[in-house]
Amino acid sequence: MVSHDAHAHAAPQGFIRKWVFSLDHKVIGLQYFFLALAAVLTGMFLSLLMRIHLVWPNASLPFFGEIKPETYLSLLTMHGTIMVFFVLTTAPQGGFGNYFLPIQIGAPDMAFPVLNMLSFWTTFLGFLVLIAAFFVTGGAPLHGWTGYAPLSALPSAGPGEGLGADLWIISIAIFCIGALMGALNFITTTLDMRAKGMTLMRMPLTCWAWFITAILGLLAFGVLLSAGILLLMDRNLGTSFFVPLGTVNGVLTGHKGGSPLLWQHLFWFFGHPEVYIAILPAMGLCSQLLSVFSRKPIFGYKAMVYAILSIGFLGFMVWGHHMFMSGMSPYSAFAFSIMTMGIGVPSAIKTFNWLGTLWRGKIRFSSPMLFAIGFVSLFVVGGISGPFLAQPVLDIYLHETYFVIAHFHLIMGVASIFGIFAATYYWFPKMFGRMMNEPLAKAHFWLTFIGAYAIFMPMHYYGMAAGLRRYSQGTEVAWINALAPVQKFISIAAFVTIASQLIFVINLFWSMKKGEKAADNPWEATTLEWITATPPPHDNFGGVTPVVHNGPYEYSVPGTSKDFVMQTDAAVEAKH
Amino acid sequence: MGLALLVVIWLITLIGSYFIIAKTWWLPVGASAAAAGIDHHFTTTYILMGTVFIAAQLALGWFAWKYRDRGAGSKAAEYSHGNTKLEVVWTILTIILFVGLNLASKSIWASERFDAAKPGAVQVEVTGMQFAWYFRYAGPDGKFGATKPELEDASLGGAGALGLDTVDPASKDDVITGVMVVPVNREVEVILRSHDVIHSFFVPAMRFKQDAVPGLAIHMHFTPIQTGEFELACAELCGLGHYKMHGIVKVVSDEEFSQWLAAREAEKQ
């Protein structure tokens, strides 16, 4: 154990040290949270433009004019990049993980507060560089968030592939550096800073999720960073890692000997674990919430921990399932597909255990719980479409269709976002000392839940009918043109769902100022963030170091007066 | 609130499943030898995964309503940390389901991708470039002439676009077209190439898709079993004209195919 005193630092007084270059993990967590909020609003706005363009390609929009096919591709590239990196990676881990991991394990701060500050400001810089790509000559890149070479490696391959593409790569490289620093901090903090009695198997599942996510990040972002640097060299220094002999428009590119598939291997070696980086924290949180609001211990705590571990482990062995049609060996494809079906097993275990937690519970339908139940429902749909795509025989047909879009948006996008919403409604009282408005929260849930299904369910059908993704217009290909009514329905559903997110934004800012004052433990939950003041003091526990005696999910213990036993209460573990 | 969840989740499940069962939007009728097997495996997967989907959603909605908090004084939640026996059972069942499903499709994948095209298959070289497809037949000599990147000039179309080296004697009888014509009931060996960026050759009716990667010549095969015109389209983001990079596979009788090819040869003379 590292001495806690070594990390204790006095509460800063000035505005700059307190709110801008803060070393306090709670402030840094909030900074990540608001960065992700700005990013998600940007990303959502881009998707709004895309949905308008898909249905009314010739519409002239105020400020934007007519959206051209290449602009559409820039929008989808930036939408994907912003959402994956600056929302799905930033909010659950950087935001809530930063704020609550140290508190939930009883630590006064992260292990390396300065590194923590640096990792936030690095990430912030990455975001600025990415947004800058919109404003340079040629605009943002059009190569998609996966940036497949040679399209991403050759400035002559299309508009946006000039300076815009360079900025895109630099932004991702900067993001990787920030994420690596963050990962080191999370791992060290979890291993070294736990309070007395907080054994690994007494950690809340949220902490397990953040811990394993950090390990995934440490192993994955390094590879993406390397790949990004190689791509930058191909573009600017005349190397040929990813570009073979070839021409664009009859003009020799000047490259030879590179392998386009090498980029895909490196990218997906990062890209697949990234899916779990996005979803694991949401899984951990929803496990937590299902237990809290069912007033029941989590079903199969150990199985849940082992499931997280095996998802993390197997997550590194399945990247080839993105490449079944790439020209990779069909034997590799089959091996990757077996591993991919294998990773479905721990995911299925988690679903069973979530249902098992609800079973014979006493469910309270507060807004965090609604989002947690919504998460399970969405996770099931996204999980069920996985085994279709994981089988190469079916992927021959489904690859690059909207079926894929439906699958990963539901599981990695919407389910993870439901985790973020649940986390916001659940922890807002602790972070801001006030409750969020519950009727608004419930309205937000119903509109978003039904809206998400209305958007993404039809995308499965569109994909089953071979509707292709990344098509700025469906008018050219007859069978895609025939699917236009489906696109129209999806766009209308998207407009309503996007508009209803305003309810969340209004609720968030209104409640910060005007929300009802929150009690220290409004949800009657057991983990350590609920034993401390609201909001927590600078050192989290006001000079006291908590001592832990119980597991994180002791609800409805027979023979106790309340229906929950705090982790710091006298031990009840002998009773079961 | 529990009842509302039950109703909404069940309704979503019902509506979502309806369009799958009714096949309102579905795969086009299969026109290749492999289509029947692939479609059969689709159905198997739909039945198994659909059952899991419906069961999980029904249970979720049902539990939300059944185990709602019925107010102070009602029965407390059950104090249970799980059931190891149950966990082992559903873990094993899931492994059997997922891995078994995949193994069941192995023979189709093997015949599609492990095995090379049989001798005597009709060879067609398919080349993708921003934003067009070209199809090349080797001609009577059975050999494709050499192509050179430095000779490529898309504005010339045909042989010029492919950078065909006219010095090479094998190139003399090569036929290059913008429409892919193939005979019915004979295996077609496709040799996929690309000049610039990655494209993907996708013919939904043939249940056929394969990326065309610059620097590689990828050999694949399929057997059309129905005559007619089938649309193909690019399925890998290749730039601003990606959405209009499409074409036609025309499947004709063996006889018509020979006549067509001979006529193209004659045109060259």
Interface residues (C-beta under 8 A of the other chain):
Chain A: K68 P69 E70 L73 L142 H143 G144 Y148 P150 L151 L154 A157 G158 P159 V243 P244 L245 G246 T247 V248 N249 G250 L252 T253 G258 S259 P260 L261 S294 R295 K296 P297 I298 F299 G300 Y301 A303 M325 S326 G327 P330 Y331 A333 F334 S337 I338 M341 G342 G344 V345 A348 I349 T351 F352 N353 L355 G356 L358 W359 R360 G361 K362 I363 R364 F365 L370 I373 V376 S377 V380 V381 I384 S385 P387 F388 A390 Q391 P392 V393 L394 I396 Y397 H399 E400 T401 K442 W446 F449 I450 Y453 M457 H460 Y461 Y462 M464 A465 A466 L468 R470 Y471 S472 Q473 G474 E476 V477 A478 W479 I480 L483 V486 Y555 S556 V557 P558 D563 H576
Chain B: M1 G2 A4 L5 V8 I9 I12 I15 G16 F19 I20 T24 W25 W26 L27 P28 I38 H41 F42 T45 M49 G50 V52 F53 A56 Q57 A59 L60 F63 A64 Y67 R68 D69 R70 S74 K75 A76 A77 E78 Y79 S80 H81 G82 N83 T84 L86 E87 W90 T91 T94 I95 F98 V99 L101 N102 S105 K106 I108 W109 E112 R113 F114 Q130 P149 E150 E152 D153 A154 S155 G163 S194 H195 D196 V197 I198 S200 F202 P204 R207 F208 K209 Q210 D211 V213 P214 G215 L216 I218 E231 A233 A235 E236 L237 C238 G239 L240 G241 H242 Y243 K244 H246
